Amino acid sequence: MNRMKCKLVTLITLALLIPLTAWAAPKVELSISAEKSIVVEENGEKVTKQVAATEVTPGETLTYTINFVNSGDESATNVAIVDPLPEGSSYIAGSASKTGELTFSIDNGKTYKKPSLLNYKIKNSSGAEEQKVASPEEYTHVRWLIPAIAAGEKGSVSFEVLMK
């Protein structure tokens, strides 16, 4: 009888705990902004300010910032933040923030590698295959892998592009 009572208490305890663990979950939310620098005059001096990039022209540099927050009640692990580069732009080498592990894609987000490993093959004029290292202008996506974002933690990642 004591054995049966012990099993019953264990089952009731588990039944009470399982829903609690099911409710605890990470919830990473992202928001993105695109800004450009403009020069304005304030108090007789020229000042550079960042403003929303609602209109862009070729040759302008845009800064993309992705803000993240874990609004859940548990740590989020191995979070991938991916952003495709805007059409008509090229990535500015070295401009991405160094949060987490930074990798890039040259195949529209199918694969990601560090810049020195982003290779592709072409046939040269004699028909032989040559391996080339991709230039930043050939990047299609930026990805940050963040090992952990604690519950309530906020942060941001960013990169710059040159509009063509």
N, C-alpha and C positions, 0 to 999 in steps of 0.2 A: 504494500500500500504506500509506504514511504517513497518507494521508487517511482510509482505512478504519480504521486504528488510532485516530486522533483521534476519529472518530465513535463508535467502540466505547467509548473511555474516557469520552466525554461521556455516552453512554447509561447506562453503569454508574454514573457519578457521580450522574446524575439519579435513577436507580432507588434509589440509597442515600439520597438527600436527601428524596424525596417522602414516604416513610413517616414521617420525622422531623417534617415540617411537618404531617402529618395528625394526629400525636399531640398536638401543641401546641394547646391550646384553652382558652378562658375557661370557667369554671364558677361562675356566681353562684348562691349558695344564700341563701335567705331564711328568717327565722323571725319570728314576730309574737307580741307579748304585749299584754295589756290590763290596765291597772292603775288603781287609784283611790286617793285620799288618805284616810287615816284619822288621827284624833288619838288618841295613846296617852300614858299617863303614864310617864315614866322619871325616876327619881331626884327625884320630887316636882314635875317640870315637864312641861307638855304639849308633845309633839313630834308633828309631822306626818310620816307615813311613807307611802310608796307600797307597796301590796300588790296581789297578783293579784286581778282583779275576777271572782271566781267567782260572786258574787251581786250584783245591782245593783237599785237602786230608782229610780223616776222622780225627776228632779232632780239625780242624781249626775253628776259629770263624770268621764269615763274618758279615759285617755291610751293611745293605741295607738302602739306602737313596733315598727317593722319593722327588724330587724337584717339586714345583708347582708355577705357575704364572698365574694370571688372566690378560690375554692380551686383554680382552674385555674392553668396555667402561662403564660398569655398575658393581656394586657389585654382587658377586655370593654368594648365601645364602644356608645354610645347605649342604655343600659340603662333600661328603663321599669319602675318599681316602681308597681304599681297596687293600691289597696285600696278595696273597696266600703265605704261607711259601714254600720254595723250597723243592722238594722231597728229602728225605734223610737227612733232617735237623730237629732240634728241637729248638723252641723258647727259648731264654735265659730270664728267669723271670726278670722283672723290666727294661729291656733294651730299651723298646719303648719310644720314645719322648712323652712328656706330652702335646702336642698340641691338643686343642679341647677335645672332649670326646673320650676316648680310649676304645675300646671293642674288643673282640676276638670271634672266632668261633671254634667249635670242630666238626662241621657237614658240612665241605666243603663250608662254606659261606652261608648256608641257614638261620642261625640265629646268632645273635651277642649279647654277654652279657659281663658284667664286670667279671673279673676272679672269684670272690667269688660266682657268680651266675651261673657259667658254670657247670651244673650238668648233670649226666646221670645215668641210672639205669642198674644194672646187677643182675643176679640171683646168689645167693651164693650157697654153696655146699648142703644146705638143701632145695633149691628150692625157698626160699623167695627172694623177690626183695629188693635190697639195693640201696640207692642213694649215689653216689660218686661225689666228686668235682673233675673236670678235672685238671690234672697237666699241667704245661706249655709245656711239651713234647707232649701233646695231641692236642695242638692248631693247626688248619689248616690255619687260616687267621687272619690278623690284620686289624682293621678298625679304622680310625680317622674320627669323624664327626666335621667339622669346621663350626661354626655358620655363619661366613661371611669372604669372601676374597674380599677386595676392588679392584676396577679397578687399574691395575698396580702393585698390591701387589705381592711380592714373598715370598716364605718360603720353609721349608722342614720338613719332618718327617722321623724318622729312627727307626730301630730295629736291634737286633743281633740274629744270629742263630748259633748253634753248628752243624757242619757237622758230620753225623754218619758214 
